[in-house]
Amino acid sequence: MRRSAHVLFRWLRRAFATLLVLLAIFVLYRAWDAKRRPFLKAWHRFVPPSEVRAADLTDRFTIEDYLRREDRVFREVDENVSQRLDAEDRTPTNRYFPESLTSPRRFARDWNRTFETAPDGGEVRGGALLLHGLTDSPYSMRRVAEILKSEGIYCLGLRMPGHGTVPGALTKAVWEDWSAATRVGVRHVRRRIGEGKPLYLVGYSNGGALSVKYALDALEDANLPRVDRVVLLSPMIGVTPAAGLAKYIGGLAVIPYFEKARWLDVVPEYNPFKYNSFPVNAGLQTSRLTTAIQTQIERLGKAGALDKLPPILAFQSLIDSTIVAGAVKERLFDALPSNGSELVLFDVNHGSLARAFIDPSVGELMTRLTSGGNRRYALTVIANAGPDTLDVVERTTPAGSASPAVRPLTLAWPAQVYSVGHVAIPFPADDPLYGGTPDPGQGGGPIHLGVVAPRGENGVLTVSPGAFLRISWNPFFPYLEERVRRWVAR
């Protein structure tokens, strides 16, 4: 018996050693592979020293303090990046070149910065904090703010630390900075609207994760203002395990030879309101944040404390290459109490000519997410009315039921679109930057990224053609708008 145990122990030790060797080889290969990426620029290396950190954001830190620091950060970027560009970086598509087509200065407003909106003339009947996504900016919350404003809701679109400036800022930011900023924002909205009026959180992608985190924190900290309802757009609730491995690869960046290992993507910065380059640390922070959320959900669920969570309305595309789409249902909604929450899923276009090329696992995922009954939340699927039509319907299965109610919509899939996707959810078709039919009259600039679809030979462009072919606007935004209006009207 003792000999068998000794043999087993020796086998396990060898297996563990082999695993470590394989992991080391993988990390070194990824770090070496990073060497082939383009040269790093000033906007990759510069980190604004005045950016706020969690330690700065005490209970006494106001939104006025936040905006003053934000002003300093943007001045630092202008002085250290925009005013010091090399001649080769003064191109028509470099957002950091003030005269480029993609410079935020060419737009009616710099939507990289925190913004506020308030109802015109009428009484403010509620308030909302709007949280954008990772590598993103408050621009993605622009249209939602317009919708809420028309419903009498004051909105604060808060720029998260490390965002809206230079990608290098995300090499140092941590999710605790974003969480602390969220608390500053909620406190301000509550003071702005006063007591007794509804308070909402609206979060897109990483902002959705931060919204859920705040709602959970408020269950455990009586000093945090409680929110009444939450809206999530492509919420980042689950990420791939590779995000956690990123810290080992990025750790080699302390060696000058492996400097580029700090980056997963180094791409030209042609988008005025979103980083294209993606640092390893950003992926690591999403992994840390989503892990913290899962741990907290499990702990509060066992304690029976989730019953006090506010109702959540979430919009999620079945196809999502950024996050684990199934996690929104399985790790969040399945844990929710019976409080009137609803999950809306956008199916793929089964009437598209591209349906023959869609991976069969997509259908399996939809079956997995919609099978079974006795849910404590409503589940809505936006899908083709039939296999031979582009018209769509709403199929809603109420909480506790297994039978969906079908409602025709006056909407249809565009013929060449086969799915929605992660980045498209908060943008309508007429968005002046990302829309498929942009309306320049809405304060847009001289470039419309949503209609760029270059055709030509491989190996010519400095950006992958796939970056332009990925849909950046939501064909069913009118439906999303209708549901958000009903949600706040309650």
Secondary structure, DSSP 8 states (H G I E B T S, - for coil): -HHHHHHHHHHHHHHHHHHHHHHHHHHHHHHHHHTTS----HHHH---TT---TTT--TT--HHHHHHHHHHHHHHHHHHTGGG--GGG--TT-TTSTTSTT-GGGSSS-TTS-EEE--SSS---EEEEEE--TT--GGGGHHHHHHHHHTTEEEEEE--TT-SS-GGGGGT--HHHHHHHHHHHHHHHHHHH-TTS-EEEEEETHHHHHHHHHHHHHHH-TTS---SEEEEES------THHHHHHHHHGGGGSGGGGGGGEEE------TTS--SEEHHHHHHHHHHHHHHHHHHHHHHHTTGGGG---EEEEEES--SSS-HHHIIIIIGGG--SSS-EEEEE---TTSGGGGGS-THHHHHHHHHH-----SSEEEEEEESSTT--EEEEEEE-TT-S--EEEEEEEE--TT-----TTTTT--TT-TTT-SS--GGGT--S--GGG----S-TT--SS-HHHHHS--S-TTHHHHHHHHHHHHH-
